[in-house]
């Protein structure tokens, strides 16, 4: 009986792990790969597959097997959205002759310096890189600091779709204390991408959406930032800002009640330290 129970548990765990993965068509050869809370995207063309992010070793191995099974073309390019390990580990599953790895120069630098256990980029760029594969154009852009190092947007021109990881998260509160975020940089970068010509947004976390939903997300970031800046200028403590905070237009966002105080604390700490408000003589 115990052997049967152990076998059943092992089967259930393996089945549950596989159930976390899915591949969703976005149209015209573009797909979203979902691993629990993380997302990657890939474009299938006649000349090969372009993959953005490999996520982790187990997810990458599963995805590689599925790509080999479903599509009759090899992976040609792997793009890293930025330097964070939860989005670019597992790349060795795709490391083969004829595969080119691409990252922003700051992400490539960080991967090298910190000895990140992933495949080192073959190509890096500073501002913008255009990739033409199978008659389709993909544009990679750096919008300045926002989250991590060397985080870029990836625009699929034919599909009119933009992919961004971490610093735009639709229909959900930003993650807890906003660890690793440059808040003003996120606002600047989000304003920047709204000027681009696309219809559909795909994030490295959370929902697929539209420009209107990005505008709503940006409104939350701006309101949060202003709330904390004004509170510090008024001489309020962190606790007072948290207790008095009211951002009613965004109260419907998932995790609003649980994470608003954390969001405020994250912005407060960065303003006091990185912006130097903690030692300004006028405050």
Secondary structure, 3 states (H helix, E strand, C coil): CHHHHHHHHHHHHHHHHHHCEEEEEEECCEEEEEECCEEEEEEEECCEEEEECCECHHHHHHHHHHHHHHCCCCEEEEECCCCCHHHHCCHHHHCCCCCEEEEEHHHHHHHHHCCCCCCCCCEEECCEEEEEECCEEEEEEECCCCECCCCEEEEECCCCEEEECCCCCCCCCCCCCCCCECHHHHHHHHHHHCCCCCCEEEECCCCEECHHHHHHHHHHHHHHHHHHHHHHHCCCCHHHHHHHCCCHHHCCCCCHHHHHHHHHHHHHHHHHHCCCHHHCCCC
